[in-house]
Amino acid sequence: MEPDEREIERGEEPLVEQHRARRARSGVGAWVLKGVLALVLVLVGVVGGVVWSERRTSPSARVASSSDAKGNSAQSGQAAPTLPPSQRPDTGGNATAEEPVEVSLTPEAVERAGIKTTAARSETSAATVTVPGTVMSNAYRDTKVNALVGGIVRRVGVELGQAVTRGQDLAVIFSNDLAEAQMKYLSMQAMLTADRQKLERTEQLAKIGAASRQELEEITATHHAHDTEVAAARQRLLLLGLTAQQVGALRDASHVVSEVMVTAPSDGVIILRNVNPGQVVAAGQELFTVTDLSTVWVIGDLYEKDFASVRVGSEATISVPAAPRETLRGRVTYIDPRVEVATRTAKVRVEVPNARGDLRLGMYVSVSFQSAAGERRTLVPKAAVQMLGDRAVVYVPVPDGEGRFAERPVRLGSTSGDFVQVLEGVKPGERVVTEGSFLLRAEAARTRSGS
């Protein structure tokens, strides 16, 4: 190798050594940095594991740990620190809140609270069947007013819906038939008078032997026949509408009347009027209908499933839409033995007193029937029941414990007015607190909280 080349190589050796030293220092720094990062990761993992372990620890475990700590402190002669309520461990307060408690009050506190008790009562449960109904007149009190004689209506003195009294004039009919019947009566009465005179002469002649026994018997028979015909004619005039006074005053043709008065047969209301002045009517034609509305019928449709619940004589409650706050009571008087094929219902008839006229004919109403179901149920006043969340409780006096009241959970049923049914928790005859139960509820809450 040439001298110049050796000098060059010797001149480059320091540079190479410096470069190698620099690379060695860089490698050591990288390893140190990696070690530091690894240590940091290990520390983070340890801390996270501790936190996760604390979060996963159950309340009972923490309570046990706390108890152990307290025991160790007691053994070491050191008192355990007292924590504020917000930092005290959870000891299952929800379970304790559901447990019934007993409330004790002094006699003065009971008197100030005005606590009163009442006995739970028992009654037979009843089922209610409600059906729609229609108001109708009492058909047994409907009176048809018919024309007793044919003729022409001269006057009508009443209006539809008007109340009438018995004997009141309703209409006047001019009748030629009535006049002819009176003339016939007068003729027959004259013939009867002549027969009576003939009979009297024949009896006198028979006594002196101037008339035979047979002639006397024939004249007597004829007189009796005419007498019967006169009585029939008189009765016909009464049937045609003349009064007994009018018939008795009928002596000759001057007393014959051609108008007959149609009168009301009973007290009631005109619910039908089929006649107007000038109308020609025939004998027997219906002119008016008078009905007594002091009682009416309510006709309802009873379904097959309710046949066993309703009987003749059962009480019924009538609800009127026009007066929702008022109810009327009636009684079942008839149940149709026939069932309508289309609706599978039977007609039920309820007779209802209607002295004030609240029920009008044709009105739609609701008919409710009460039927005993035969089951006994226990009822307590609504004021006796207190709600604790979704639980219902009552407070009952503790036997032989003055001022002591026990909280008792109950299971409630249906509500009936101011009472509620108790399915479980109270027996009939047991006394429950009504007035003051809210105060007992507050005292029971204080007892649970330990304050």
HELIX and SHEET records of a PDB file:
HELIX    1   1 PRO A    3  ARG A   56  1                                  54    
HELIX    2   2 PRO A   59  GLN A   75  1                                  17    
HELIX    3   3 PRO A   85  GLN A   87  5                                   3    
HELIX    4   4 GLY A   93  ALA A   97  1                                   5    
HELIX    5   5 PRO A  107  ALA A  113  1                                   7    
HELIX    6   6 ALA A  139  ARG A  141  5                                   3    
HELIX    7   7 ASN A  176  ILE A  208  1                                  33    
HELIX    8   8 ARG A  213  LEU A  239  1                                  27    
HELIX    9   9 ALA A  244  GLY A  248  1                                   5    
HELIX   10  10 ALA A  253  HIS A  255  5                                   3    
HELIX   11  11 GLU A  304  SER A  309  5                                   6    
HELIX   12  12 LYS A  382  ALA A  384  5                                   3    
HELIX   13  13 SER A  437  SER A  449  1                                  13    
SHEET    1   A 4 GLU A 102  SER A 104  0                                        
SHEET    2   A 4 ARG A 404  SER A 416 -1                                        
SHEET    3   A 4 ARG A 391  PRO A 397 -1                                        
SHEET    4   A 4 GLN A 386  LEU A 388 -1                                        
SHEET    1   B 9 GLU A 102  SER A 104  0                                        
SHEET    2   B 9 ARG A 404  SER A 416 -1                                        
SHEET    3   B 9 PHE A 419  GLU A 424 -1                                        
SHEET    4   B 9 TYR A 364  PRO A 381 -1                                        
SHEET    5   B 9 ARG A 121  SER A 137 -1                                        
SHEET    6   B 9 THR A 295  TYR A 303 -1                                        
SHEET    7   B 9 THR A 345  PRO A 353 -1                                        
SHEET    8   B 9 ALA A 323  ILE A 335 -1                                        
SHEET    9   B 9 GLU A 315  VAL A 320 -1                                        
SHEET    1   C 2 THR A 117  ALA A 119  0                                        
SHEET    2   C 2 ARG A 431  VAL A 433 -1                                        
SHEET    1   D 4 ASP A 142  ASN A 146  0                                        
SHEET    2   D 4 GLU A 286  THR A 291 -1                                        
SHEET    3   D 4 GLY A 268  ARG A 273 -1                                        
SHEET    4   D 4 ALA A 163  VAL A 164 -1                                        
SHEET    1   E 4 GLU A 259  THR A 263  0                                        
SHEET    2   E 4 ASP A 169  PHE A 174 -1                                        
SHEET    3   E 4 GLY A 151  VAL A 156 -1                                        
SHEET    4   E 4 VAL A 280  VAL A 281 -1                                        
END                                                                             
